[in-house]
Amino acid sequence: MAAGKVWLVGAGPGDIGLFTLKGAAVLQQADVVVYDSLVGEGVLARIPEHARLINVGKRASHHTMVQEEINKVLLEEAQKGNKVVRLKGGDPFLFGRGGEELELLSENGIPYEIVPGVTSPISVPAYNGIPVTHRDFCSSLHIITGHKRAGQEYDIDFRALTQTKGTLVFLMGIAALKDICKGLLDGGMDPDMPAAVLQKGTTAGQKRVVATVSTLKAEVDRQGIETPAIIVVGKVCSLADKFAWYEKLPLAGWKVLVTRPRQHISKTADLLRKKGAEVLELPSICTVPVEDNSKLYEAFEKLNTYQWIIFTSPAGVEIFFDEMDRKEMDVRSLGQAKIAVIGEGTKKKLKEHHLLADFVPSVYDGDTLGAELAKELQGNEKILIPRAEAGNKKLPELLEQAGAKVDDIATYTTRYEKSRLIDEKKEFETGSVDCVVFTSASTVKGFVEGTPGLDYTTVKAACIGKQTKAAADAYGMQTRMAKKATIESLIELVEEMRQENC
């Protein structure tokens, strides 16, 4: 068997937007992903479903697997012919022990690549308004590990660091903050030198404590800090308040769970991130074509006899045209049929096939579509509705009451999913997530399927429309509904909820 290959991939500091394009591309083709505890949840959520997962821990003082075993795992998985991604928080080579992992691979002739990651000593200060270099303050940057072995003294020349007059960034040093500050002061540093501790940078948990080298430990004790966090020492720390930008974004400090179908990249998540939210984007449902689509194929044979075709979801559009492709049919087969869609997302998906909707209801739900379209009918139309197996029953009833002959055909099934890596229930129970966004009733049901036992009365839910809100209300969630059934209006609702929470 031919040997596989290993990619050492830096996952960045936490914000999924700082994960590199190459890292994302490599991750998608992985057979095996070996990941550690400092990889951000946004990146973990992008691991493909087909990849086998190996958790090696690697948080300070808590190692699921010792380094030597990790090295062996990478070798053994590659020797089986697998494409192995070693996913590491930050950058693989900056205190990431990437060099050690390569030694065994190199000795055994295993091919490998390095995909650098955005590193926290630069990105986390940047998200806190601290430029690590500035011509008016310093001309060098020094990155030091603050971790030391139990019972041993620091092997750091604090006097030499002090004499550089550069910015100092200590990683993994929060437990030894007192010793680091003492070492710098004993090494001759000005007690009034600005210094900062930066918690969970680039995420909703970001927090900044700015003081001086002589007062930083006391200030951290007073304000409290959580790990992971970094220590920054230097005159540039005095710029933090002046240059701060992240916390000024309207959704900064909020972590929002967005549920979506697995197949869809979420526009909702992208817009929330632009507003400053940390978005945990998890699929709660997936859509699959029904095993026997013979009824749809029968409808295809008489497509030109329908006066209307109704699409109730983007998935319905996608599967309909996929099946047309399979049967080697093109859009001319639709004849003179007009097309109705339930909302903006479905309308946009239809436009991708170079077709414009003839009818969109004033409220984006099945009941309104049925009632309003019924008023447009003469009373003898043939209507095709290719949609989900468990679709709104009232829609065809309203149309039939108006005299139409309706072929209501199930073309796909909705299945519920839960994350293999992220415990959604725990996220809510620990207060980590501030709000969940639902864009359909089925995503509500998928969320509930994935969080059995959760007290849903504690869940704040932003819902896109009436049926979605009703589904969330049924579980006792604290629901709010967007003014309009559009993604833009939904984002505005989340902003309102954030302001009310301030």
N, C-alpha and C positions, 0 to 999 in steps of 0.2 A: 504493500500500500504506500502511495506517495505521501510524504510528510505534508502536514498542513502548514499554517502560517500564524504568527502571533502579531497583533498590533497593540502597542502600548499607547493608550488614548487618554489624553488629559480631558477631564470632564468640565474643567473650569470651576469657578468659585461657588456656584449655586444657581444663579439666574440662567435659565435655559437659553436666553438670548445671547449669552456669552459662550455657548458651546459652539465649536467651530464647524464650518460646513463640511470639512473633511472628516471630522470626528463623527458627525451625524451620518455621513454616507457610509463610512466603514462599519458603524454600528448596525446598520440595516442589513448587511450581508453576513453577520456573525452567526456561526453555528453554536458557539459557546461564549458566554459573557461572564468574566470573573470580575466582580465589582467589590468596592469597599464602602465603608460607612459614610465617607465624606462626599460621595457623589450626590448631587442635588436631585430632589424628587422629580423635577421637570425632566431631567436627563433619564432617570430610571424609567419614567413613563414612556419614553421613546424606544425602549428595548423591544425588538420585534417578538411577536408571539412564538415564533418557531425556535427562538434561541433557548438553549439550556442555560440555567443560571447557577452560578457558584458564588455564594457570599463568603468573603474572606475577612469581613469585619474591618480591622485596621483603624480603630479610634484609640486615642491615647489611653494606655493602660488596659484596654479591653480588645484583645485580638482573638477573633474567631479562629484564625489559623496563623501559625507562626510563619515568618518570612520564608524559611527554608522549604516549608510545605507548599507555599504558594508557588515558589519557583518550580517545584516538581510537578504541580498541577498543570502549569502552563506547558511544560515539556511533554508530559504524558498526553494531554489533550491534542497538542499539535502532532505528536507521533501517530495518533489515531486518524490523522488526515483532516482534522477540523480547522475551520477558520476561527481563531480564538481572539477575542477582544478583551484585553486587560484594561478595565475602565477604572481610572484613578481620579480622585478629587484633585482639582488644581492642574498642575503640570507633572508629567511622569518623572522628570529628572530633578525637580526642585524639592528636596527632602522627601521624594516619593519612592526612593529605593528602586527606581527603574533600572539603574545600572546593575544592581544585584540580580534582577530578574532576567537581564539579558545575558549574563555570564553563562548560565547553564544552557540557554538556547544556543548561544554562539559555540560553546564547546561541542554541542551535539548536531551542529549543522542545520538548525531550524531557521528558516527565513523569518525575518521580522521587519516591522516598520515602526517608526515613532511618529505619533501625531501630537505635537505640542498642545498644551492647554493654556488658557488665560489664567494667570497665576494670581493668587489672593494678595501678595504683598504690593501689587500695583493696582489691581481692580478694586479691592475693598476700600483702600484709602480714596480712590477716585469716586466711588459711590458715596463717600462721606465728605466730599469737597476738599480733600487733602491731596495736592499734587506732590508726589514723592520727590520731585526735583523742582527747583525754582531758582533762576539765576540770581535773584536778590537774597536768597537764603542759604543755598548749598550747591555743591557741584558733584556730589556723589551719593550713591544709594547703597546700603549694605543690608543684606538679608541674612539673618542669623536664626538658627534653631534655638528656641528657648527651652527645649526638652533636655533633661539631664537624667542620667541613670540613677536609680535609687541609691542613696548613701554616698554618692560621689559629688565632688565639687565641680563647678563649671570649668570646662576647658576653653574658656573665652578670655581673651586679653581685653578687658574692659577699658583699660587706659588707652590702648591703641585705637579702639572704636571711638572713644571720646575725642581723640586728637584728629580724627578724619574730618570732623565738623560737618559730616554728612547726615542724611536721614537714615535712621536705624529702624529696621522692621524685624520684630521677633515673632516667629511662628511657634505655635505649640508651647507658649510660655506662661499662660495665665496662672497655672498652679504655682509657678515660681516668680510671680510678679514682684513680690517683695524683694527677693534675692537679686533680680535683674536691676531693679531701681537702686538698690544698695551698691551693687557692683559698679554701676555707672557713676554714682556719687563718689564712691571711694576712688574711682578712676579719674576723678577731677572734673566731672561734668557740673555745669552751673545748675544749682538746685532749682532755679526758675526756668529751666529749659522746658518748653512746651512738650507735652506727651499725651498720648491718647490710647485708649483701648477701644477696639472696634469689634462689636459683636455681630455674628451671623450676617456679614456684609453681602449685599446684592439680593437679599431675601426680605420677606415681610417682617422677619424678626430682627432686622438691622437696628442697632443701637450704638450710640457714640458717647463715650465719656472722655472729656478733654480736661486736663489739669496740667500740672508740672511734674517733673521727675520726682520731686520731693513729696508731692501731695497725691500722686496718682493712685497709690494703693489705698489710701484712706478714702478717696473719692469713689473708687470702684466698690469698696466695702459698703459705702453709704448708699450708692445708687443701685448696686447689684449688677451682675453680669452673668451671661450664660456662654458656654462654649458651643461651637468653636468661635474663637476670637483671636485677634492679633494685637500686638503692641506696636505703636509707632512713636518714635522719639525724634524730635527735631523741630526747628523753627517753623517748618511748613505746617505743623499742627495748628498754629495760630490762625491759619486761613480757613479752618473748617467751617466756621459759622458764616463767613463771608461768601465762600464758594459752594456752600451746601445747595444741592439741587434735587436729590432724590426724594427727600421728605416733602418737597413742595408739590410733587405730583399728586393729583386728587385721590388716587387709591393707594398711595404709599403706605406701607405698614399693614395692608390687608392681604390675607391669603384667601383666594377664591377657588373653590372646586368647580370645574366645568365638566359636566357629563356630556358625552357625545357618542354617536355611532363610531365604531372602530375605523370604518373606511374614510371618515371625513376629517380633514384638517380643519380645525375650528377657527373660523373668523372671529367668533366671540372671544376666544382666548387671546388672539392677537390684539384685539382692541382693548381688552382689559390690561394686558401687559403695557401697552402704550400709555395707559393712564397710571402706571406705577404699581399695579397689583402683582403679587406673586401668584401665578396661576398653576394649580395642580390639575392637569388635563388628563382625565381618565375615561376610557371607553366604558360605558355601562351597558351598551347594546351593540349588537352587530346584525346586519341584515344579510340573509342568504336566500337565493332563489329557491322556490319550492321544488321539491324533487321531480314532480310531474307537472310541467308547464303546458300540457297538451291543450288545456282550455284556452290559454292565450294564443297558442298556435292556430286553433280553430278560429279565433277572432281575427287573427292576421289574414286568413283567407278571405275575409269579408270586410276588411278595414275600410274600403271605400263606401260602405253602406252606413257608416256611423256619421251622425250629424255633430256629435260632441265626443271628445275624449277628455276625461278628468284625471288629473294627477294630484294626489294629496300629499306627496312628499318628494324630496330630491331622490331618495332611494327608488321610489316608484318610477321616476323618469329614467334613472340610470339603468335599471334592470330591463325596462321596456325596450330601450334602444339597444342594449346588449343582446337581447333576444332577437331583435330585428336583424342585427348584424349576423347573428348565428344562422339565421334563415336567409341571409343574403338579400335583405329587403332594404330599400332606401326610403327617404321621406316622401317620395312621390306616391308611395303606397297609401299614405294617409288620405288621399283624395281631397275632398272639400271639407273634411271635418274641422270644426273649430275646437280650440283647446282651452280648458279652464284649469286653473291651478289654485292651490289653497293659500299661498303666501309668497313672500319675496324670495326665500331660499329655493323653492320649487320653480318659481319664475326664472331665477338666474340659471338653475340647472338646465331648464328647457332651452334657454337662450344659447347655451353651449352647443346645442344641436341645431343652431341657426333657425330656431322657431320662436315666435313671439306669442305670448298668451293673449287670447281673445277676451278672457273673463277672469277677474280676480275679485273675490268678495271683499266687502268693506271691513269685515272682521275675519281674521285668518283662522277659521275653524270649520269643521265639516258641516255643522248645523247651519251656519250662516251661508256657506257655499250652496248647500242644498236649497235653502229657502229663497235666496236671491236669484239663483240660476233658474229655479222653477218658474219664476215670474217672466223669464225671457223665453220660455218654451211655448210652442204652438199647441202641443198636446199629443204629438205622434212621433216624436224624435226617438232615434236609437242612440243610446249613450253607452260608452265603454269606460269602465273604471278599473284600471289595473293597479292594484294596491296591496297593502299588507293583509296578511291572513286574518288578523284580528282588527279589522277596520271599523270605523264609525258606522253603526247600523242605520242611523237615522238619515244619513246622506242619501242612499238609494231609495229609502222609503218616501222622502219628500219629493224626489224626482218622479217616482212612479205614481204618486198621488196627483201629479200634474199631467199624467197621461203618457209619460215617457216609458220606453222599453229599455231596461237597464241590464247590461251584462257586467255584473260585479265580480271580477276575477281576481283571486288571490295569486299574486306573482312572487311574493317573497314572504319570508317568516322573520320575525324579530326574536333574537335570542339575547338573553341577559348574560352579562359578563362581570367579573370582578378582577381587580389587579392582582397579579401574582406577587408583586413586590411591596405594595403600599397598603397598609392596613387603614382603610377609609374610616372604619368605626372608631379606631383609636385616635385618628386625626381629630374627630369631633369631640370625643370624650376628654381629650387633653386640652381642648380649646385652641388647637393649632389652626383650624379652619374657621374663618369668620362668616363665610357665606357660600351657599351652593347655588349654581345657576342651572336652571332647567329650560331646555328649548323644545321639549315635547313631553306628553304624558308618558310615553314609553321610556324616556330617560329617567323619569321619576321612579317608575317600576323597576328599572334596571339598577338604580341606586339602592333601592330598598332591598332588592335581591342580594346585593353585595354587602349589605351592612346589617345582617340579622342581629336582633337584640339591642340595636341602638335606640335610645330614647329620642324619638323624632321631634318631640316638643322642644328640644334644644336647638334644632336645626333652623337657621334663617335661610329662606329660599326665595330667590328672585325668579319669577316665572314669566314666560313670554306671552302667554295667553290664557283664556278662560279655562280650557280643558286641562292645560298643564297645571294651572293653579288648583283646579278641583282635584286632580290626582294627588298633589302634594298636601292639600287640605285633608284628604281622607286619612292621612297618616299623622295628622296633628302638627304638621310643621308650621313655623311662623312664616306665613307666606305674604309676598307682595307681588303685584302684577304690573308689568310694564304698561304705560299708557297706550302704546301701539304695539302690535305684534311684529316688531322688527328688532333686529339685533341692536341697532343704534339706540332704540328706545330702552331696550333691556340694559344696555351699558349705563344709560342715564339713571335708571332705577338703582343700579348697584352703587353709583356715585351718591345718590340721595341716602341710601342706607348707610353708607360710610360716614356721611356728614352727620347723620342722626346719632351715630355711634361715638362721635368725637366728644 
